[in-house]
């Protein structure tokens, strides 16, 4: 594993007296790098310490990646029995969703993965890339294609950005979403060309309108046939193009190679990652710049950047804890995991309905920009929706048959018998610290419950 | 009578002072700083008449000899028509629409279409939705309303506004018209999406409502404020809904109990509740009348007209009607000649309805002749993009919407 960054902005976190590994920090790590943890997991990682815990989180991601990427036929020898069980079950659910043609079942499949995957970090990253390469089934209208794109995002989630980019822009769902099929010599369609530069790689201000037109010409001939990417020479404009100062008879692959060399790209990836792992006003411009140059030096290795972030002092700093608006899925899944409400399982189709109500309809990002995130998750409608979700969860109505939350029993199970210690237990379990008042329903409707 | 009832309602509602009623339900203090939510901003409500409305039997050219010639079974008896002048009249079931024209609240733009019309529902609807003319394969990704909202997004973001730019009322998936590059559109099935299933206990409520402590950072304050606003909206809506129910049962703002009526009532409730959303969208389906058209068409036009009138009257009583404009359109009109099944097939141009207190009322443009057809279809007189252009610039106040050609002849839809 590549060693994490050692620049002045990304010093590794050290367990010293001034910054002890409190429950608060372990709780924080699980919320940001995953979807929350239960009491036993929190206790286990308190003992293990931050290095070992981050090792474990990244190690699982590495394991899954290695058996996922290298050879799809390979036996997943390194995985535990429960992980292989998980994998065969999720495959079953995913395949059934595809053959049903019902996108809600595909959303439920993803919820299943988020709830039960032993590698929550990769699910978090997949969600992040779904937002970056925002593709909506509203236009694609094909469950199989949406699943394939999702699997692709997961496979490359922690790898080299170049591999991810090359795979995504030739993905059938993406091609349909951005009208790449209609891009022909002499009648170029600029949709993919523009978003490729504006959203996927460089960002506004780092290319010109001429670049958009020229890239669109270079991309002519890329199309989808029978659900697969195909390059049709007859549709391709093989004339000379001028892209970002370079000149040649470029095709799409040439353009990707040019884009992957551009300096602003690394910064854009760094910004994305910092959005995912940090709250408001934590990462300075200098720190972003340092992460971006680290990415450039390492061939845009996403896994390296994630590791650098998760091991950093900045990540564990007090001003990075509890200062980020939870997205709807985190808001929903966090309590389900913490409160051990996963066995028997909640209805994933109901979770799908709720996430839509709360503004995060998987596979239907609102537009090419994805979900704006942050404060925009919280609106009048979604605040009311969140309060109602909490009621539904506490009354057990996410489960069929209904299975009301038994916080006393859970507290007892973990050795807290008096009423006062039970309240503290709930507060620590849900927030990583004591002091949240009221019953669980009130706690989950409080201001703090929306931040993490 | 209605006013008395309102006063009675207000008397019962201890938290409310009479003068503050229209803004009673406004959320919190931040909402008051928002020009749109304090109702200075204009609101557009679009009703999509899906399926291709038979414009000829809606705004009837009864004096045109072609009408009797092409419509033997479907010809509406002249004596029952609601005459607008000596050649054009409304369908008899559009009494409410005729009333709106009479008191200056409805304009009908005649013969609206686009060049080389497509008779495909999908293609033609996509053209109306996107304001881009082309064939089926033409890229259409953003809608005309989405584009208009994108053009005004800057100010919306600067205000830190959290209400959606566009709301679809109904169960349908969001139409292309409200798809956008960066604006927000949500679908609300009904108001229960905005109601608390279990009230927040008083103690939590107070904790949320307490002034933020000095140590609280801006994000904590933001969350607390949003929560407070949401709680206010939820309880405000409870009041509003109970008032609505109260008035409905005593003859106040009564809506027809049709699907469109319900949707318009929900939109009105949202507007009255202080939502800063500038665009609402509702879909009325069923206009694809290939056979036995008369009864179906009559029901649809009544539902359409009654819902608009009830909506405008309702907003009138809350003194909000100056801010609201309703636009009704269909993807095409129908063939001039009726078919053999007592119905009509897909045609071209048709009427567009624009209802508002600020409208230049009555008929706008001229009815296409039924004796000068193009392949059996009406020739359009007005490009629909001129209507869009006036609605976006002169009503919503959005400039430079690139997809809408400013070179169209002005219709002067709105009174200056």
HADDOCK unambig.tbl for C-alpha pairs under 7 A between the chains (distance, minus, plus):
assign (segid A and resid 179 and name CA) (segid B and resid 139 and name CA) 6.90 0.50 0.50
assign (segid A and resid 323 and name CA) (segid B and resid 219 and name CA) 6.99 0.50 0.50
assign (segid A and resid 367 and name CA) (segid B and resid 180 and name CA) 6.64 0.50 0.50
assign (segid A and resid 367 and name CA) (segid B and resid 181 and name CA) 5.79 0.50 0.50
assign (segid A and resid 367 and name CA) (segid B and resid 182 and name CA) 6.43 0.50 0.50
assign (segid A and resid 368 and name CA) (segid B and resid 181 and name CA) 6.54 0.50 0.50
assign (segid A and resid 369 and name CA) (segid B and resid 182 and name CA) 6.73 0.50 0.50
assign (segid A and resid 376 and name CA) (segid B and resid 162 and name CA) 6.57 0.50 0.50
assign (segid A and resid 379 and name CA) (segid B and resid 162 and name CA) 5.36 0.50 0.50
assign (segid A and resid 379 and name CA) (segid B and resid 163 and name CA) 6.55 0.50 0.50
assign (segid A and resid 379 and name CA) (segid B and resid 226 and name CA) 6.66 0.50 0.50
assign (segid A and resid 380 and name CA) (segid B and resid 226 and name CA) 6.68 0.50 0.50
assign (segid A and resid 380 and name CA) (segid B and resid 229 and name CA) 6.66 0.50 0.50
assign (segid A and resid 380 and name CA) (segid B and resid 230 and name CA) 4.44 0.50 0.50
assign (segid A and resid 381 and name CA) (segid B and resid 193 and name CA) 6.95 0.50 0.50
assign (segid A and resid 381 and name CA) (segid B and resid 194 and name CA) 5.62 0.50 0.50
assign (segid A and resid 383 and name CA) (segid B and resid 227 and name CA) 6.22 0.50 0.50
assign (segid A and resid 383 and name CA) (segid B and resid 230 and name CA) 6.20 0.50 0.50
assign (segid A and resid 384 and name CA) (segid B and resid 194 and name CA) 6.18 0.50 0.50
assign (segid A and resid 384 and name CA) (segid B and resid 195 and name CA) 6.67 0.50 0.50
assign (segid A and resid 384 and name CA) (segid B and resid 196 and name CA) 5.94 0.50 0.50
assign (segid A and resid 384 and name CA) (segid B and resid 230 and name CA) 6.24 0.50 0.50
assign (segid A and resid 388 and name CA) (segid B and resid 196 and name CA) 6.08 0.50 0.50
assign (segid A and resid 388 and name CA) (segid B and resid 197 and name CA) 5.75 0.50 0.50
assign (segid A and resid 391 and name CA) (segid B and resid 198 and name CA) 6.93 0.50 0.50
assign (segid A and resid 442 and name CA) (segid B and resid 204 and name CA) 6.64 0.50 0.50
assign (segid A and resid 447 and name CA) (segid B and resid 220 and name CA) 6.95 0.50 0.50
assign (segid A and resid 447 and name CA) (segid B and resid 223 and name CA) 6.04 0.50 0.50
assign (segid A and resid 447 and name CA) (segid B and resid 224 and name CA) 5.84 0.50 0.50
